[in-house]
Amino acid sequence: MGQEDDRNREDALRHDLGRQLGSRFSTAVVLFHTAAAERVGLNVTDYKCAEILLRSGPTNPGRLAELTGMSSAATAQVLNRLEKAGLVRREPDTTDRRRTIVRPVEDGAPQRELGRIFAGFGARVSAVVDGYDEEQLRTLLDFVSRTTGILEEETINLRHGDGARPPAGPA
């Protein structure tokens, strides 16, 4: 009965982890980013588009539309609001004057406010991370990296009509 109890406890842990990540954690992340966006006068979609541009670097509006899954018209509206907020600037593409490059602005007032928000958040998360040893940190990094990859792939699948695929495993 000992092995069965161990399996039951492990199954319960897996279920609880899945529930925490799939519901409470993901909702907390969305609500935190929504509050951060509101703090700098943005909606969460505009804020996340600005974050994508900061992470991926200058790009053209069409590429941003691809990355976000938004239409060209919706992307243009987002870029108008981001430009007005001082988070991006548009300039001609030096290799093709017919195109526009969108560059993130990294030193404006909204970025400074976001820096303050994330400094406090980062300090609190660092205090949690400090409680893990190197092996545990490697495991956490592996889990977050692999899970993020799955989320990115499933997002693409959902956008292209494939829906969520069942887990791979023995037939």
C-alpha positions in Angstrom: 0.0 0.0 0.0 3.0 2.3 0.5 3.7 2.7 -3.3 0.0 3.4 -4.0 0.0 6.0 -1.3 3.1 7.6 -2.8 1.5 7.6 -6.2 -1.7 9.1 -4.8 0.2 11.9 -3.1 2.2 12.6 -6.2 -1.0 12.7 -8.3 -2.5 15.1 -5.8 0.6 17.3 -6.0 0.5 17.3 -9.8 -3.2 18.1 -9.8 -2.7 21.0 -7.3 0.3 22.3 -9.3 -1.8 22.2 -12.5 -4.7 24.0 -10.8 -2.4 26.6 -9.3 -0.6 27.3 -12.5 -3.6 27.1 -14.8 -5.9 29.2 -12.7 -4.6 31.1 -9.8 -1.1 31.9 -11.1 -2.1 32.7 -14.6 -4.9 35.0 -13.4 -2.6 36.7 -11.0 -0.1 37.4 -13.8 -2.8 38.8 -16.1 -4.2 41.0 -13.3 -0.8 42.2 -12.3 0.1 43.2 -15.8 -3.3 44.9 -16.3 -2.7 46.9 -13.1 0.8 47.9 -14.3 -0.6 49.0 -17.6 -3.3 51.0 -16.0 -0.7 52.7 -13.8 0.9 54.2 -16.9 -2.3 55.0 -18.6 -2.5 52.0 -21.0 -4.8 49.1 -21.6 -3.2 45.7 -21.2 -3.1 44.9 -25.0 -1.2 48.1 -25.7 1.1 47.5 -22.8 1.9 43.9 -23.9 2.6 45.1 -27.4 5.1 47.6 -26.0 6.7 44.8 -24.0 6.9 42.7 -27.2 8.6 45.5 -29.0 11.1 46.1 -26.1 11.9 42.3 -26.1 12.1 41.7 -29.8 13.5 45.1 -30.9 12.5 47.4 -33.7 10.2 45.9 -36.3 7.6 46.8 -38.9 3.9 47.0 -38.0 3.2 43.9 -40.1 5.6 41.8 -38.0 4.0 43.1 -34.8 0.6 42.1 -36.1 2.0 38.6 -36.8 3.5 38.3 -33.3 0.3 39.4 -31.6 -2.3 37.8 -33.9 -4.0 41.2 -34.3 -5.3 42.6 -37.6 -3.3 45.3 -39.4 -6.0 47.9 -38.5 -5.9 46.9 -34.8 -2.1 47.0 -34.8 -2.2 50.5 -36.3 -4.5 51.7 -33.6 -2.3 50.2 -30.9 0.8 51.8 -32.4 -1.0 55.2 -32.5 -1.8 54.9 -28.8 1.7 53.8 -28.0 3.2 56.6 -30.0 1.0 59.1 -28.2 2.0 57.6 -24.8 5.7 58.0 -25.8 6.4 54.3 -25.8 7.3 53.9 -29.5 8.3 56.0 -32.4 7.8 55.3 -36.0 10.4 56.1 -38.6 11.0 55.2 -42.3 12.8 51.9 -43.0 16.2 52.9 -44.3 16.2 49.8 -46.6 12.7 50.3 -48.0 11.3 53.9 -47.8 7.8 52.5 -48.4 7.9 50.7 -45.0 7.9 51.9 -41.4 10.0 50.7 -38.6 8.5 50.9 -35.0 11.2 51.5 -32.4 10.5 51.1 -28.7 11.4 54.2 -26.6 13.2 53.1 -23.6 13.8 56.2 -21.6 10.4 57.9 -21.2 8.2 58.6 -18.2 6.1 55.4 -18.7 9.2 53.2 -18.7 10.5 54.9 -15.5 7.2 54.2 -13.8 7.2 50.6 -15.0 10.8 50.3 -13.8 9.7 51.3 -10.3 6.8 48.9 -10.4 9.0 46.0 -11.5 11.8 46.8 -9.2 9.5 46.2 -6.2 8.1 43.1 -7.8 11.5 41.8 -8.7 12.8 42.3 -5.2 10.0 40.2 -3.8 10.4 37.5 -6.4 14.2 37.5 -5.8 13.5 36.8 -2.1 11.5 33.8 -3.1 14.1 32.5 -5.6 16.9 32.9 -3.0 15.2 30.1 -1.0 16.1 27.6 -3.8 19.3 25.8 -4.4 21.1 25.6 -7.8 19.5 22.2 -8.7 16.0 23.5 -7.8 16.6 26.7 -9.8 17.7 24.7 -12.8 14.5 22.6 -12.5 12.4 25.7 -12.2 14.1 27.3 -15.2 13.6 24.2 -17.3 9.9 24.0 -16.3 9.3 27.7 -17.0 11.1 27.6 -20.4 9.4 24.4 -21.6 6.0 25.5 -20.4 6.4 28.9 -22.1 7.3 27.1 -25.3 4.1 25.0 -25.0 2.0 28.2 -24.4 3.6 29.9 -27.4 2.9 26.8 -29.6 -0.6 26.3 -28.4 -1.4 30.0 -29.0 -0.3 29.5 -32.6 -2.4 26.3 -32.9 -5.4 28.1 -31.5 -5.0 31.0 -33.9 -4.7 28.7 -36.9 -7.7 26.7 -36.0 -5.9 23.5 -34.8 -7.1 23.9 -31.2 -5.4 22.2 -28.3 -3.9 18.9 -29.1 -4.1 16.0 -26.8 -0.9 15.1 -24.9 1.5 12.8 -26.7 1.9 9.4 -25.1 1.5 5.7 -25.7 -1.4 4.7 -27.9 
